Amino acid sequence: MSIKDILQNHSESQIHQSIEAELIRSHNEIRCARGDLNKATSRLNFCIEAIKSIQENQSETRTTGK
């Protein structure tokens, strides 16, 4: 269905309600996506720090022989 069809076949009130609902859904999806990005970033940072720590420990073990 094209925008022209929608405008011709629905009242202004119906269109307004539909657009408002879409805006609310979109806003919530963006909020959820931001949360998911924050979680993924935290996981990546944790993994990077864990790898660095393991590598540092291995280097110390090689140089000190412990």
LUMMIFI-182496 format. One record per residue (C-alpha): z, y, x; residue number from 1; chain. Coordinates in steps of 0.02 Angstrom, whole numbers, plus 50000, padded with zeros to 5 digits. Each point is the difference from the previous one (the first is absolute). Layout:
% LUMMIFI-182496
{pt {Z Y X} NUM 'A'}
...
% end
This chain:
% LUMMIFI-182496
{pt {50000 50000 50000} 1 'A'}
{pt {49951 50170 50071} 2 'A'}
{pt {50106 50156 49998} 3 'A'}
{pt {49879 50075 49875} 4 'A'}
{pt {50028 49852 49882} 5 'A'}
{pt {50187 50014 50018} 6 'A'}
{pt {49999 50186 49961} 7 'A'}
{pt {49891 49973 49848} 8 'A'}
{pt {50093 49850 49930} 9 'A'}
{pt {50182 50049 50028} 10 'A'}
{pt {50107 50145 49946} 11 'A'}
{pt {50062 50127 50124} 12 'A'}
{pt {50176 49936 49972} 13 'A'}
{pt {49949 49820 50038} 14 'A'}
{pt {49911 50055 50159} 15 'A'}
{pt {50150 50102 50053} 16 'A'}
{pt {50119 49854 49973} 17 'A'}
{pt {49885 49881 50094} 18 'A'}
{pt {49982 50118 50148} 19 'A'}
{pt {50187 50029 50006} 20 'A'}
{pt {50033 49813 50001} 21 'A'}
{pt {49873 49975 50140} 22 'A'}
{pt {50081 50138 50103} 23 'A'}
{pt {50171 49921 49979} 24 'A'}
{pt {49934 49827 50049} 25 'A'}
{pt {49909 50072 50151} 26 'A'}
{pt {50155 50094 50056} 27 'A'}
{pt {50105 49841 49989} 28 'A'}
{pt {49870 49900 50095} 29 'A'}
{pt {49999 50129 50139} 30 'A'}
{pt {50191 49999 50007} 31 'A'}
{pt {50001 49811 50013} 32 'A'}
{pt {49864 50002 50133} 33 'A'}
{pt {50100 50125 50104} 34 'A'}
{pt {50151 49886 49988} 35 'A'}
{pt {49895 49851 50055} 36 'A'}
{pt {49932 50101 50148} 37 'A'}
{pt {50176 50048 50052} 38 'A'}
{pt {50056 49818 49993} 39 'A'}
{pt {49848 49941 50099} 40 'A'}
{pt {50027 50136 50130} 41 'A'}
{pt {50182 49948 50021} 42 'A'}
{pt {49949 49819 50023} 43 'A'}
{pt {49869 50048 50129} 44 'A'}
{pt {50123 50109 50095} 45 'A'}
{pt {50128 49859 50000} 46 'A'}
{pt {49871 49877 50069} 47 'A'}
{pt {49944 50122 50135} 48 'A'}
{pt {50180 50031 50055} 49 'A'}
{pt {50037 49813 49999} 50 'A'}
{pt {49848 49964 50109} 51 'A'}
{pt {50049 50140 50122} 52 'A'}
{pt {50177 49933 50010} 53 'A'}
{pt {49940 49822 50033} 54 'A'}
{pt {49879 50062 50134} 55 'A'}
{pt {50137 50103 50084} 56 'A'}
{pt {50117 49850 50000} 57 'A'}
{pt {49864 49891 50076} 58 'A'}
{pt {49966 50131 50134} 59 'A'}
{pt {50184 50014 50043} 60 'A'}
{pt {50015 49811 50010} 61 'A'}
{pt {49852 49990 50120} 62 'A'}
{pt {50065 50138 50114} 63 'A'}
{pt {50183 49947 50002} 64 'A'}
{pt {49972 49815 49988} 65 'A'}
{pt {50129 49984 49861} 66 'A'}
% end
